[in-house]
């Protein structure tokens, strides 16, 4: 049994989205404010019973309040004209926060889900549950809302001393949202409904309409079916010496975090404490405790002998003159109840002086190490609680209710990268699932299933995750009066059946940082020179891009098109900076560019992705708007070498390097560099001050063929004293300006306008 789909509707910016769970671990990635945390909050609030009363009006999708407020308006009109209200859950259903959970169930697991089977005709496959936040009783809500509104209106009408701005003032509640902000949990409740698996679409997110005739289930249908644990993003590490105001009476952090010592005590008391229902294996420990207590009692009796005798001579306390006795109580838990229960050895056991302990308390270790140990320990505790390891199993067996191990364990981990170095982040995501399955009854067994859901901003964690486990949260630009929302893309399906492309992109992404999944936009560049210099061009010329999260990926023109499916699936704006790559149509060999020669491009991206042209003349004459591809609000543009003016003549370049040289003739002429930098200087000097850009283009071309060390070329420029004077090639400037406009436009339309906010408020 495993969770296959989770459909979230009307929860914050997740208006309607589906998260398809991977078999083992599902990793949620995406740019800032794309909905990852929203999804984790939805999963926790709907699925964890203890958090279901934490819902608030801010959990509703913002744009839905426009229609919900209209329901309140209609109720008021019905009261005022005495026509009577129309109360139907159908009016609300489209706007209520809900979560649909779809389980894939095998035939031998039917006994777990008999209460979820929708009909007698159901065989096996999927069972579904909708968990929804909805009005407890529409009549009660109607009465409460209309009474509050009528009272507010009446108070305004009967007020005294009206001022010039009195008509602008309105008492709360002004609308349904205002009323529910103070009364949501009074009038709303979480209910669950069984869904019809015959209506499940595995291709699209199409929520089923329940209708008023569908009755909710009794109790929580997931009880005994799924065990849920989570590690919060706010893990609250601090010094055990410092009693933070965020600590509760049990020394637990409000965020859900605990010190390592506190976690150790909890684990010991739950699974290991020999005083709880002891068995034969505990006898030795209990006997040692008894002997220690007896020896300590004898020692105390001897030490207090004189003091007690002196007290007894006073005849105190009087009645029958009872004797005073000092007695100890040695308990294992007390021995762990101190701030240094967890310590770190600084010397290895093989050290010659290891008989001299050199240890530090946990507060003296780095937050990264504490965080790693703490999270792994929590995962162990989750697993052992689920599998009833140690004493907890005996406690359950001795209780009145028999414990049945839930067949499914669901673990949420929010942003595990906090305080962790890059390498440790990668180790954690590789090992976390193994820890959750490290039990004799788990491993590769299919009797019990573990599914782990991780939200992250870390490119290092994404790097260690298979494509099939990544779920990308994509921002949607608002249109007209709608509010920005997010959708979720399953990256396991991005390449379809193209195994070669899938293999290439997977290997490529793993060879670079996966910041592509967290970026506001992406720039694909041709080679190492562009990779090193384009960030400097952005800093110099594009303030908006410099302040945005831009991913720059180096990938040659012959391979850039392989990222097409991924870029389009992610829906982020993309600028492709590539080369003209001019070749002769006869020899098929590279050649410097000239007009009206019938030359062709050898660049696969230009020929097959954008703009899908092969002739050099066509590419040189192409208008800027023809270099752009638009698809559902996503824009992709190509930038390649275009005609430029140099010393009053047209100049044509075929690569980034010669285009940079034409744009900065003075810089290259006055630079005594090495390698390609020197070659370019020699080419310019050979003209003896004359202007012959055609000849210079040929010389640059030959220099590139003779000295193709482009990374060295870029480094020489960066280390130059005159680096700040370098001008960006025109085709790159044009492309960056275009991308800046698109990123700025998207950022503006991903925010709520003041007018829209007033309507919702």
N, C-alpha and C positions, 0 to 999 in steps of 0.2 A: 504494500500500500504506500502511496506517496501523493503529495500535493502536486497537481499538474498545472492548474491555473488559479490565479487570484485576480478577480476583476474588481477594481475599485471605482465607485461612482460617487460623484458629488462631494468628494472630500478635499477641501482646500483647492489647490490648483489642479488636482487630478479629477477632472470632470468625468472622464470615462477612459479608463486604461486597463490593459491586461498585462500582468507579469506572469510569464510562463516560467515555472520553476524548473531548474535543472535537477537531475537525479540526486546529486550530492550537494554541491554548493552553487549558489546563485549570487553573483556579485553585481551590485547596482552602481553604475557609473554615470557621469554626466557633468556638465558645467555647473558652476555655482547657481543656486536657486532654480535648479531644473526639476526638482521634485523628489530627490532621493530620500531626504529626511522626512518629507511628507508621506512617502510610501511606508517607511518604517514606522512612523507614528500611527498610520492607519492600521497596519498589521497588528501593532501592539494594542491599540485602543479597542479594536473590534474583537480580537482573539483572546486577550488576557482579561479575565473577569474582573480582577482588581483595579484595572484601569478604565473600565467602561463608564465609570461615573466622573471621568475627567473630561468628558466632551464639553465643548463650549460653542457659542455661535460662530466663533472664528474657524471652526472645523468645517463649516458649510462652504461650498464653492461660492466665491464672492458674487459672481454674476447671478447666481440663483436667488439672491435676496431681492432682486428686482421683481421677480415673479411671486416670491413668497409674500412680499409686502402687498402685492396686488390681491392675494387671497384675503389678507386682513382688510384691505379697502372694501372688498365685496361684502365681507361680513358686516362691516360698519354700515354700508348702504342698506343691507337687509334689515338691520335694526332700525335705522332711521326712517325707512319707508314702510316698516312693519310687514315686509313681504316674506320675512322668515329666511333663515340661512339655508344654504345647500351644503351639507356637510358630507364630504366623501374623501376617502383616502386617495382616490384617483387624482384629486387636485394636487396632492402633495407628492405622489410617488416619484415623479420625474425629478424632484429636487432634493430628496432625502439622502443623506450620506449612507452608503451601504458598502458591504464587501461580500462578494460571491466567492466561495471556496469550493473548488472542484477537486475531488479525490479520485485517483485511478485505483480501482480495487480489483484484485484477482479473485478467482472463484473460491479458493480456499480461505478467503478473508471475509466472506459474506456475513459471518456471524458477528463481525464487529460493526456492521453498518445496517443491520436490519431495520433500525429506526429511521434510516435515511432513504430507504428504497422507495421510489415514488409510486410504483404500481406493481401489480402481480406479474405483469408482462416483462418486468426488468430482469435481465439475465446477469450480465456482469459488464464491467467497463467503468463508467463514471457515476459518481453520486455528488450532488451539489447542495450547498447550504448558503442561504443569503442571511447575513447578519445586518440588521438595519436599525438606525436611529430614527424613531418615528413617534408621533403623538400617542400618549397613553390612551387618551379618550378625547375624541374630537369635540364632544359636547362640553366637556369640562374646559378644554382649551378655548372654545368659542366664548363660553361664559366669562372666563377669566380675562380674556383679551378685550372683549367688547365692553365689559364693566370698567376696566382700567382706562380705556380710550374715552368712554362717555364721561367718566369722572374728570379726566384731564381737560376735556373740552368744556365741561360745565364750569370748572374752576376758572378757566381763562375767561369765559363769558361773564362771570359774576365778579371779576376782580374790580378793584377800585383804583383810581389815579392812573388812568391809562396815559402813557407817554407817546411821543412821536414815533418811537420804534417798537411799540407794543405789538404790532401785528407781526413782527419778525420773531417774536418769542413764542415757543410752544412747549408745553409741559410734556414730560416723559410719561408714558411711552408715545413717541411720535408715530410709530409703525410697528409691524409685527417683529421686526428684528430688535428694535429697542425694547419691546416687551419681553422677548425671549432671552435677551442678554442677562436679565435678572431672574428669569424663571424657567430656564431651559430644562433643568433636571427635575423640576416640579411637574412639568407637563409632558416631558419626553422620556422614552425608555428604549432599551435595546431589546429587540425581538428577533427570533430566528425563524426561517422558513425553508422547507424542503423544496428544491428545484427539480424540474423535469429534465433529465439527461437527454431525452429525445430532442429537446430544443437547444441543446448546446451546440454552438458553432465553434469548431476548432480553428477556423480561419480568421474570424472577425470577432471583435468585442461587441456583442449584441445582447445587452441585459434583457432577461425575461421580464415581462409585465405580469405582476402577481394578481392584481385585481382584488376587489373587496371580499370575494368568496374564499380566498385562500386563508386558512387558519394558521397561526404561528405554532411552532412546536412547543412542547412542554419542557421547560428547563433549557439548559445548555446542551445542544446536540453533540458538541465536541468533547464533553466530559468523558474521560476514560478512553477516548480515541486518540487525542493528541496531547502530549506534554510539551509545554512551551516555556523556554527560558530565554533570557536576553541579557546582553552586556551593553550598558548604556554608553553613549559617547562621553558623557560627563562622569568620569570614574572617580573623581574626588580624591586623588592621592595627596597626602600631606604628611607632615611630620607627626608621628604619634605623640610627641611631647606637646604639640600645640592643639588645644581643644578648640577646634574651629567652630564658629557659630552655626555652621552647616551640619554639625553632628547631632544626631538624635540621642535619646537616652541610652540606646543600646550600642552606642559608638558606631552606628551605621551612617554613612554619608547620605544626605538627602537625595543625591543623584543616583544612588544605588551602589556606590563604590564603598569599599572597606579597606582598611589597612591590611597588609599581608598577615600580620599577627591575628587580627580579628577573623580573617578568613580561615586561618589554620585552626583556631579554637572552634569555630562553627563546624568545620569538617570533622575534627576530632570528636566532638560531642555527638555528632549525627551518626558517624560510621565506626568509630574506633573505641569509644569510652568503655573500658572493661567493667565499670560499675553498672552499666545498663545491661540487664538480662545476661549475666555472665555465663559462659560455657567453659569447657575444659581448657580451651586455649587461653583463657583469661586468668586461670588459677595462679599461675606464676606471678603475674603482675600484681594481683590483689594480695597475695601472700607477702610480696616485697613491700607493698604499701603498709600492710598490717605490721610487719616487723619494724619498718621505719618509724611508724607511729608509736609503737611500744618502746623502742629505744629512746625516742625523743621525749616521751612521757617520763621515763625513768630519769633522764638527764634534767628535765625541768623540775621534777620532784626534789632532786638533790640540790639544784641551784636555789630553789625557793624555800628550802627547809627552814633556815634561820628566820626568814621574814614571816613565814606562816606561824612558826612557834611563838614569835613575838606578838602577833595578832591574837593568838589563842589565849595568851595570858591576860588579855583585856576582858575576856568573857564575852566577846562579840562573836556572832550577832545575838546571842542571848538564849533563844528558845532551844532547849536541849543541848546547847553548845555544839551544833554540827561542825564537823571538821571541813576546812577548805582544801579542795583538791584542784590542781592545774591539769587540764587535759587538752591534748591537741587533736586536730582533725586534718588528716592529710588526704587531699583529693586531687586527682590528676588535673582536673580543669583549672584548679587554683594555681597549679604550677605553670600553666600556659597563659594565665591572666595578667600579663605585664607587657610593657611596651617593647621589650627586647626579646620576646619569644622567638622571633625570627632574626637570625644573625647570619652574616656572611663570613666564611673563612677566607683569610687573606693568604694563608700558606697551604700548599697542597700537601696531601698525606705523605708524599714521597720526600718532602723536605726534611733535612736532617734535624731541624729544630721544631718539628711539628708537634713535639710533646709540650711545647709552650703555645697555648692557644692564642692566636691573634685574630680577633673577630670584631666586626662592627655591626651595630644594629641596623635594621632595615632603612631607617630614616637617613643613614649616611650613604646609601647607594643611589645611583642616578634614577630619575623618573622613568627613563626608558626601560631599564632592567626591572624596576618594580612593576611597570605596566605589563611587560611580557610575562613575568612570573605570575602576576595576579590573574591575567586573562586565561593563561593555560590552567591555573589552579581552579578557576571558575568552571572552565570546560570539564575538567575532571570531576568536579562536584556535581555539575549538571548530569553528567553521564552516570555517576554512581548513585545519585538520588533516583534517577529514572530506573536503573537496574537494581535498586534496593540492595546495595552492597553493605555488608557488615551489620551493625546493630539496628539500622533503620528497618531492615527486613524482619527482624525479630519483633520489633515494636509493632509493625503492621500485622504480623501473624497473631499477636496476642490481643489485638484490638477487636472490637465487635464487628467491624466492617473488613471484609477481605479485600486486599489490594490486588488489582489486576493491572499488570504492566501495560500501559498504552502502546499500541503497535507502532506509533509514529512519534518521533522526537523532533521538534522544530526549534532551532536555535537562531536568534537574531544577534548580530554583532554590529554595533554602530561605530564607524570610523576607528578601526583598530590601530590606525597609524599614529595616533596621538603619542607624542614623546618618543616614538621608535625611530631608530636610524633606518636608512633605506634597506640595508641588508637584513636587518631584523624583521622588517615588515614582510619581506619576501619569505623568510623562514616561517613566520607565523602563519601566513595564508597557506603555505604548503603543508604545514603540520597540524593545523587546527582540526581539520576533519578527521585525521588519523587519531587524534586524542579522543574525539567524541565516539570513535568506534573501537577503542582499545579496551575490549572486554570479551571474555570467553564466549558470551552469547551473542556477540555482535560481529565484528570483523566483516566478512563478506556475506554473512547470513541475510536472507531475505525475510526472515520472520519478523524482524524489527528494523524499521527504517529511520535513518537520521537525515534530515535536510537542514542545511545551514544557509542563512541569508546574511550577506555582508553589504553594508553601504560604505562607500569610500570615496575620498578625493585623491587618493594616492596613485600615481602612475606606476609606482613600484609594485603595488598589490595587483593592479590591472595587468602588469607585465607577467606576473606569475599565474595568471588565470587563463584558462582555455577560452577561445572565442565562444564556444558553445555555452559557457556559463555566464557570459557578460550580458547584462540588460542595460541598454542605454536610454537615459531619460532626456527627451528632446523638448526644448522650449518651443511653443507655438506663438507666433506673432498675433497680437490682438487685431481684430477687424471690427470697425464701426463701434458698437457699444459692448462687444464681448470683452471679457477679462482674460488676460494671459493665462494659458493653461499648459499642461505638459502631457506628452504621450510617451509610451515606452516601446523601444525597438528591441527585438530579439536578434542579437548579432549572430546567432548560430545559423540563421537562414540567409545571411547577407549575400553569399556567393552562389546560392542555389546548388546546382550539381557540378559546377566548375571546380573540380578538385585541384587542378594546377594553380589556378588563381588563389584558391583558398589556402593552399600550401605556401605559396609565395608570400601572400600578405601576412599570414600568421607568423612565418619566420621573420619577415621584415619588421613587423611591429614588435616582435620579441627582441630584435637586435637594436632597437632604439627605445627611448622612453615613451610610454603610452600616454603622453599628455594630450594626444589627439582627442581622447575621450572626455577631457575636462575643459576643452578650449572654447572660446567664443567664436573663433574663426581659425582656418588653417591655410598656411602658405606652403605649397609644394615647390621646391627649388631643384635646379638641375644638378648642381655639384657642390663640392666643398667650399669653393670661393664664395658662391652666393650664400651658403649656409653661415659663413662667418661674417659677411659684410651686410646682408639684408637687415639683421637686427640693428646695426648702426644706422642704416638708412631710415629705419622706422623711428629710432630715437631722435634723429635730426629733423625729419620731415613730417611725422605723423603723430601728433600728440595723443589723439584718440586711440590709435592702435597701440601706442606705447603704454597706455594706461589699461589696456584690455589684455585678456589672456589669449595670446596668439601662439598657436603651435606651428613651428617651422620644421618641415620634414624634408630631408635631402633624399631625392629619388630621381634617377635619370629619366630623360624623356622617353626612353624605350620601355620603361616600366611604370611610369606615373599613371597610365591608364588602368593599370591593374587595381588601383585604389578607387576607381570610379564608383563601383558598387557600394563600397564602404562609405565614401564621402557622401554619396546621395542618400544612403540609409540614415546616416547621422543627421542630415539636414542642416549642416553648418555651412556658412559661406566659405568659399574656397577661391584662392588666387593661385593659379599655376604659372610660375615663372620658369620659362623654358627657353630653348635655343632654336634658332631658325634652321640650323643644320643643313646648309645648302649642299646639294650634290649635282653632278652632271648627269643628264638623262641618258647619256651614251655610256660613259665609263662607270657610272654609279659610284664614283669616288667623290670625296669631299672637295669642295672648291669654294673660293671666296665669292661672295654674292655680287651679281650684276643684274641690271634690269634687261628685259627683252632678250634673254639668252635661252629661255625655255628651261631654266634650272628648276629643280624640284627640292622639296624638303625630305629629309630622311628621318624626321621626328615622328615617331609613332603616335604620340599624343595629338599633334597637330593634324595628322592624317585621319585618325580614327575616333578621337574624343571631341576635341574642340579646336578649331572651327570646322574640322573635316575638309580641309583643303590640302592639295599637294603641290600646286605651282607656286614658286617663289613670288612671281609677279602678283598673283592673286592675294597672297599673304601680305605683301608690302602695301597693297592698295586697299586693304580691308578696313572698313570703318570700325570705330571702337565699339559701337553697339552690337556689331556682328560677332564680337569676341566673347559675348556673354550668353550663358545658358541659364534659364529660369525654370524652376519646378516647385510649385506649391510653396512659394515664399523663400526658397533657397536659391542663391545665386552663385554660379561658378563662372570665373573669368580666366582667360588665358592672356599672358603677357609675354611677348617675344620681341626680338630686335626689330625695330621699325626705322624708316629713314630718319636721319637727324641732320642738322646743319652744323658744319664744322668749318670755321674760317670762310664762311660765305658759300661753301659748296655742300652738296648732298653727300652724306657718308652712309655707307651700308656696312653693318656688322653681322656676323653670323653666330657669335657666342657672347656670353656675358663679359669675358675679359676684354675683347677688342671693342665692345660697346663702351665699357668703362674707360678705355684708353681714348677713344674718340671724344668722350664727354669731358675728359680731363687732360688735354694735350699738354698744357703748361705744367701740370703736376708731374707727368711722366718724363717730360723733357728735362726737368730740373732735378730729377731723382737719380742718385747714383746707386741704385739697388743692384741686386744680383738676379740670376736666373731670368725668368720671363720679364721681370720688371726692367732689367737692363736691356733685354732684346727689344722691348718696345721703345726704349729711349734711343737705341741705335737706329731703329727703323725711322723714327721721327727725325733724328739728326741727319740721316742719309739724304733727306730731301733738301737740305741746305736752305731752309727757310721758305721753300716753295710750297704751294698748296696743290696737292694732287691726291685727293682722297681715294681715288680708285687704286693708285699705286700703293698708297699707305695701307689700304685694306688688304691688298695682296701680301704686303710685307708682314702685317700683323698675323695674317693667316699662316704664313710660313713659319713665323716665330712660334706660334702655338703648336705647330706640328713638330718643330725641332725641340721645344722645351715645354712639355705638357704638364709640368708640375704646378697645378693650379692652386692647391692648398698652400704651397710655399709662397706662391704669388700673393695670395690674400694675406698671409702672415706678414710678408714684407711691407705691404701697404699699411696694415694695422700698426706696425712698429715704426712707421715713418713719422718724422717730426711734423710733417705737413698733413697728417691724416685728417685733421678737422676740415681741411679745405676740399676734400674729395666731394664731388657732386654726383648725385645719384643718376644713373642712366635714365633717359627720358621714358623709355617703355616701362621701367620699374616704378618710376614716380607716378606715371599714369595709373598703373595697376594698384599701387598702395593708396592713392587718393580715392580710387573707386571702392576699394575694400573698406577704407575708413568711413565712407558715406554709408555703406551697407551695414556695418557694425553699429554705427551711430543711430541709423534708422531703426534697426532691430531693438537696440537698447531703449529707445524712446517708446516704441510700441509694445515693449514688454512691461512697461509701467502703466499704472492706472491714471487716467487723466483726472483733473480736479472735478470736472463736470460729472464723470462717471461715478466718482466717489460720493458726490453729493446725492446722486440718485439712489445709490445703494444705502447710504447712511440714513 
